[in-house]
Amino acid sequence: MSIDIETARKVAHLARIRVEEDRLPELAENFNAILGFIEQLNEVDVEGVEPMTSVTPQRLKRREDVVTEGDMPERILSNAPDAREGFFAVPKVVE
């Protein structure tokens, strides 16, 4: 997979990053280097390797899954900058 200048421009737009036109070839080259590294990682044999949650062996703390006091939507939504009809209201982010 190769990233061209037009794809780099689109990624910059989606990420809301202003990139000058003369810097787009360099950005595309950097994207291609990253993708090349990811392809190298895909070649590593990980058969039999357990997934890690940390680089140091540790057990995650567990807690009882219990129902706590609830039924207070007004109190919870009082912290929201914008709440409508009993829900958090957020700005649209998908184009």
Residue pairs with C-beta under 8 A, 6 or more apart in sequence:
1 35
2 32
2 35
3 11
3 28
3 31
3 32
3 35
4 28
5 24
5 25
5 28
7 28
7 31
8 19
8 24
8 25
8 27
8 28
8 31
9 19
9 24
11 27
11 31
12 18
12 19
12 24
12 27
19 27
53 60
73 86
77 83
77 86
77 87
77 88
80 88
80 89
82 88
82 89
82 90
83 89
